[in-house]
Amino acid sequence: MIPKQAIDIAKRFEGFSPVPYICPAGFWTIGYGHLCKKTHGPIDELQGDLYLQDDMAGAYKAVLRYCPVEMSEQRMAALVDFTFNLGSGRLQTSTLRRRVNEGNWSEAVNEIKRWVYGGGRVLPGLVIRREVEAALLRSC
């Protein structure tokens, strides 16, 4: 089950846009961070919620696949939001994944805080988002 905290974090940091826009990393996006085509028509918040639920389900499945270790709901929320934000490929190849699978949560905290770049530069919003996720990884 997708942790509610993951959805709350995504909504907080993505915000809602009813029309396509280019995110700081250079991708066309709509709703709450849903990747789309430039020509996507406007949506309402209900459709944004549906897109987010679907995107989060994919992120959740990726975390279960790549990090098959027992963890708290808070830690799962952090990893699901991270994966939603950056994609399952980034989780799959990351040192973060290795630290999680080793059960080395203190190093996982350090690793997640490294993912603050978008479009080749540090994005202040990502710094704050990673701090929120890091706090959840620290929890037991």
C-alpha angles and dihedrals in degrees: 000000000000109000112243089223090063091055091046092051092048092049092048096051101032098044119197126282121179091200132050117272136169111256120219090265090058102255128129107247139175137183111003099349098308112158112238145154122276089246096055110132124237119285135198126233092264090060089044089055091050092050090048092049091051094046091047091050089057091048091048092052090049092052091050090049100045099032105039095170130115112262141160122266089250092056090046090051091053093050094044092052091046090051093045090051099045106020134252093273091064091051092046095055099035132112084225088068091051092050092049092049090049089052089239097142096167090058090042087059090054092047097050090053090060093067098084102116128107124171090359097303138087110265115208091214090056091049089057093042092052090049089055090049091045090054089054091049089054091055120093 
